[in-house]
């Protein structure tokens, strides 16, 4: 009998919708084995790449490490794969991206501890201890991106998502089906809507739904091809629960819409015959703010030293294109409403404001775009070539590392807006947004970037603030690299 679980479906962490291409029809068991095999191969490839990097480092330090490194990898490979399997990563059941990143990190730490214990027993060359620590960090980072590539390939072959039947009121089922279709990375593929009515009463519903609407009798027939059932009704009666539990399903979820609650990892507590949902705002706890500040300095200090030569070269390129200062400071609204200067490499002409005013007055479509996004697809203020390059690559933001070191900003958080932009939101959201440190990068930037209007910005920033954790910050940091490389939505 499958477990009946009550869960909460949160607002999405946006990801690009991949292309879907139906592959060879497989049974649910075959699908799960293919997913597990692909993810396992990905982790072995990740470890092989990490081993190659470690071997180069070992060769540079000592000449007798090749044999020891080979033995190390022979121990590390089963330890890593076993740990990740124990953390449930060889399947799409636990498909929420931030949770998978947390489990992947903890699995790599567990594998590294096992390898260090082996080193303690066998006592090979002492320098291998450092390689294990470095290798654990490398496999977390590489493994995250390799898994993303594998997940994309599995999605294109229609293998990542589990066939799912939706059960409950028709409007709720249809809304949930549309949401899941836009978020295939969550691992659920609606294949039918299950209704209580008989077949002759379902003609109207079937005509308006994008999925086939089936009865209980039909569900009994097709159930061997279904892996998951989502009950969209909050009042799942005993009769329905017993009937669903008799179907050969791996998982049954009672789904509650949590879009208004903005909950990513809810804490559920049983209270007699009731089920309580605990809501917490972790980012406002003083100890978490102190932890966030420490992590900011740990990340920002080394990156600043690495970025200084890049900033200098780009500043010279800006000066070569247009007279005026290479850097630009703009007042932005920070924590608790404090206005501070954000530093950027100048990507616009010195007379940018006059150019903008003239352009908006002459072009009504551009004026409408500006009022909605506060950005323009074809911005007349942008410097040719160098301005477009540093904006699309986000390199113009590098001087804001100084703001992070000063404590005006955090590495991850809601982006600081100018006063005129901030005032476009309602008072309650302005207060929520300024209750936390603004960030160099944020959830909105790595999902929608400039493609998101004010409503999207509000939804994503609210979601980040209500759901802050170390793992969510880590996820945003890792997502920043592909977002910058793709330049999607950058303006």
C-alpha positions, 0 to 999 in steps of 0.5 A: 500500500503506498504512503498517503502524504499531505504536502504543499505545492509552493510557488515555483522557482522559475526555470526555463521550460525545456523542449519536450520530445516523446521518446520510447514508451516505457513502463514506470519501473523501466522509467525509474531504472533509466533515470537512476542509471542516467543520474548514476552515470552523471555522478561517475562522470563528475567524479572522473572529472574531479579526479583528473583535476586532483591528479593534476594538482597531485602531480604538481605537488609530488611524484608518488601520488598516482597509485594512491590517487587510483586507490582513492578513487576506487574507494570514493566512487562507491562511497559517493554513489552510495551516499547519494542513493541514501539521500534519494537522489537517484530518482525524480521523486525528490525533484525540487531543485533547492532540496536536491542541492541540499541533499547532494551537498550532504551526500558529498560530505558523507562520502568525503567523511567515509573516504577520510576514515579510509585514509585514517586507517590506511595512512597513505600520503598525508597530502591526499587529505587536502585533495579529498576536501577540495574534491568534495567541493568540486564534486558538489559544484560539478555534480549540480551542473551535470545533473542539470544537463542530465535532467534536461536530456531526460525531460526531452525524452519524457523520462524525468516526469512520472505519469500522474493522475489528478483527483478532485474538483475539475477547476482545481485539477485543470489549474494544477495540470497547467502549473505542472506542465509549465514546471516539468523539472518537478518530476510530475506529468499529468496524464488524466483527471479523475472525476467522481461522476460517471462517464456520461456526465463528463462530456462537458468537462472533457471538452474544456480540459486539455487532459482526458477525464476518466472515471474510477473504473477507467482508473482501475484499468490504467493504474499500472501505468500511473505512478503518482496521484495528486488529490487537489481537494483538501478534504480527502474522505476516508472512502476516497483515501481507501480507494486510492490506496488500493491502486498500485501507485507509488505516491499519493499526495493531498495537495494544498495551494500554497501560492499565497503562503509562499512556502518552500519547505513547510514544517508539518505537525500532527495535532490530534486529528488536525494537521498544522502548517508552521510558517517561519521567516528565518531571514529575520532572525538575528543569528541568521543575519549574522550568518549571512553576513559572514558568508557574504565576506567569505564569498566576496573577499576572494572574488573581489581580488580576482575581479579587480584586474577585470574591472580595471580592463573594462573601465579602460574600455569604457573610457575609450568609447565615451568621455566621462567617468568609468564608474557610475553611482546611483542611489538605491533603497537598501535595508530599512529604507536606507538609501545608499550609492550602488556602484557600477561600471558605466554602460551608458552615455554621459547624457543618458537621462536626456537621451531616455527622455527624448526617446520615451517622448517620441516612442509610445511603445517604448514608454509603455515598456518602460512603465511596465519593466523600467527597462528597454529592449532597445535602449538608446542610452547604452554605449555601443559594443562595450556597454551592451557586452558588460550589461548582457554579461552582468560584468557592470555589476562587479564594482558592487562587490565593494557595496557587499564588503561595506555591508550595504548589500549581500551577495544574494537577496532582492536587487536594490531598486531606485526610489522611483522603481520601489515606489511602484509597489504597494506599501506592504511589499516595500516594507517586506522588501526593505526588511532584508539586505539587498543582493548582488544577485537574486532569485528574480535575476536567475529566473526571469531577469529583465523578462519579469514585470513588476508582478513577477518581481514581487512574486519572486522577491516575496518567495525568496524572503519568506523561504530564505535558507542557506540552501536557497542562497546556494541555489541562487549562486549556482544558478547565477552562472548559467543565467549570466552565460546565457544572457537570458532576459538581460537588458 
